[in-house]
Amino acid sequence: MFPLDPEKIYFSMDELTLDTEEGPQTLRMGVWITIDPVRIHKMIVKEKVLQVDPIEVLNPLVSKLRRADPEYYKRFMGLQLNIDYPGYSAGIKAKIPFEIDPVGFYKWWRKGKHEDKVYLSMGNQIILFQKVSMMDPKLILKKDLDLIR
């Protein structure tokens, strides 16, 4: 048995015992991130009970999350997600047009029907809608205006 040690920094070869539907199971961290990436990610980021080496464990984990659960990955990444945005030749972090061109981002995201491409938290939606309502009040949709009133 290798119970979770919140003080330890785990590397891919370190063993960890976690409860599963079949009972306690001991696997190397490198295997856990492959078979249950969302659970491991939540233990690191949300519950903050698991510390891992950023290069050896966290980077491959984030890459596996994208394939294992694209919706969870999109919510976790938020504005850090790379998107194809008009005017840029390569993928760009959504945060850049969100901050430097809120009206253009709003047109792309809401009017261009790209809400499925980038997850905006309620806080970020309010920031975006407030900026757009000040910069181009005719552009903003009534439902978005109602949210900030």
C-alpha positions as CSV (number, residue, x, y, z in Angstrom):
1,M,0.0,0.0,0.0
2,F,1.2,3.5,-0.9
3,P,-1.2,5.9,0.6
4,L,-1.3,9.5,-0.6
5,D,1.3,11.7,1.1
6,P,0.3,15.4,0.8
7,E,3.9,16.4,1.6
8,K,5.5,14.3,-1.1
9,I,6.1,15.5,-4.7
10,Y,5.2,12.6,-7.0
11,F,7.2,11.7,-10.1
12,S,5.9,9.4,-12.8
13,M,7.6,6.3,-11.4
14,D,6.3,6.8,-7.8
15,E,3.6,4.4,-6.7
16,L,0.3,5.6,-5.3
17,T,-2.7,3.6,-3.9
18,L,-6.1,5.0,-4.6
19,D,-9.6,3.7,-4.0
20,T,-11.3,2.4,-7.2
21,E,-14.6,0.7,-7.9
22,E,-12.7,-2.6,-7.6
23,G,-11.1,-1.6,-4.2
24,P,-7.7,-0.1,-3.5
25,Q,-5.4,-0.1,-6.4
26,T,-1.6,0.7,-6.5
27,L,-0.2,2.0,-9.7
28,R,2.7,4.3,-10.8
29,M,1.8,7.9,-11.2
30,G,2.6,7.7,-14.9
31,V,-0.1,5.0,-15.2
32,W,-2.6,6.9,-13.1
33,I,-2.4,9.9,-15.3
34,T,-3.1,7.7,-18.3
35,I,-6.1,5.7,-16.9
36,D,-7.7,8.4,-14.8
37,P,-6.4,11.9,-15.8
38,V,-9.4,13.9,-14.7
39,R,-9.3,12.4,-11.2
40,I,-5.6,13.0,-10.8
41,H,-5.9,16.6,-12.1
42,K,-8.7,17.4,-9.7
43,M,-6.6,16.0,-6.8
44,I,-3.8,18.4,-7.9
45,V,-5.7,21.5,-8.8
46,K,-9.0,21.5,-7.0
47,E,-8.5,19.5,-3.9
48,K,-4.8,20.4,-3.6
49,V,-4.0,17.0,-1.9
50,L,-1.5,15.8,-4.5
51,Q,1.8,17.5,-5.5
52,V,3.5,16.4,-8.7
53,D,6.6,17.3,-10.6
54,P,5.5,19.8,-13.2
55,I,7.6,18.6,-16.1
56,E,7.5,14.8,-15.5
57,V,3.8,14.5,-14.4
58,L,1.8,17.7,-14.9
59,N,2.7,18.5,-18.5
60,P,1.8,15.0,-19.8
61,L,-1.3,15.0,-17.6
62,V,-2.6,18.2,-19.2
63,S,-2.0,16.7,-22.6
64,K,-3.9,13.5,-21.7
65,L,-6.8,15.6,-20.3
66,R,-7.4,17.2,-23.7
67,R,-8.0,13.7,-25.2
68,A,-9.7,12.0,-22.2
69,D,-12.2,14.7,-21.5
70,P,-12.2,17.7,-23.9
71,E,-15.0,19.5,-22.1
72,Y,-13.2,19.3,-18.7
73,Y,-10.0,20.4,-20.4
74,K,-11.7,23.4,-22.0
75,R,-13.3,24.5,-18.7
76,F,-9.9,24.1,-16.9
77,M,-8.0,26.0,-19.6
78,G,-10.5,28.8,-20.0
79,L,-8.8,31.9,-21.6
80,Q,-5.4,30.0,-21.7
81,L,-6.8,27.8,-24.4
82,N,-5.2,28.2,-27.9
83,I,-7.7,29.2,-30.5
84,D,-7.8,29.9,-34.2
85,Y,-8.7,33.6,-34.2
86,P,-9.1,35.8,-37.3
87,G,-6.0,37.9,-38.1
88,Y,-3.5,35.5,-36.5
89,S,-1.7,32.9,-38.6
90,A,-1.2,30.4,-35.7
91,G,-3.2,29.5,-32.7
92,I,-3.3,32.2,-30.1
93,K,-4.3,32.2,-26.4
94,A,-7.9,33.3,-26.1
95,K,-6.9,35.7,-23.4
96,I,-5.1,37.9,-25.9
97,P,-8.0,39.0,-28.1
98,F,-10.3,38.9,-25.0
99,E,-8.1,41.6,-23.5
100,I,-6.9,43.7,-26.4
101,D,-10.0,43.4,-28.7
102,P,-13.1,42.7,-26.5
103,V,-15.5,43.8,-29.3
104,G,-13.8,41.6,-31.9
105,F,-13.6,38.7,-29.4
106,Y,-17.3,39.1,-28.6
107,K,-18.2,39.1,-32.3
108,W,-16.1,36.0,-32.8
109,W,-17.2,34.2,-29.6
110,R,-20.9,35.0,-29.3
111,K,-22.0,36.3,-32.7
112,G,-19.7,33.9,-34.6
113,K,-21.1,31.0,-32.7
114,H,-17.8,29.9,-31.2
115,E,-19.0,29.6,-27.6
116,D,-18.1,25.9,-27.8
117,K,-14.4,26.8,-28.6
118,V,-13.7,28.7,-25.4
119,Y,-15.2,28.4,-21.9
120,L,-15.7,31.8,-20.2
121,S,-16.5,31.7,-16.5
122,M,-19.4,33.9,-15.4
123,G,-16.9,36.5,-14.1
124,N,-15.2,36.6,-17.5
125,Q,-18.5,36.8,-19.3
126,I,-19.5,39.8,-17.2
127,I,-16.1,41.5,-17.8
128,L,-16.5,41.0,-21.6
129,F,-20.2,42.1,-21.7
130,Q,-19.4,45.2,-19.7
131,K,-16.5,46.2,-22.0
132,V,-18.6,45.5,-25.1
133,S,-21.6,47.4,-23.8
134,M,-19.4,50.5,-23.2
135,M,-17.4,50.3,-26.4
136,D,-20.1,49.2,-28.9
137,P,-23.6,49.3,-27.1
138,K,-25.5,48.4,-30.3
139,L,-23.6,45.2,-30.8
140,I,-24.3,43.5,-27.5
141,L,-27.2,41.0,-27.4
142,K,-30.1,41.7,-25.1
143,K,-29.6,38.5,-23.1
144,D,-26.0,39.6,-22.4
145,L,-27.0,43.1,-21.5
146,D,-29.6,41.8,-19.1
147,L,-26.9,39.7,-17.3
148,I,-24.9,42.8,-16.4
149,R,-27.8,45.0,-15.3
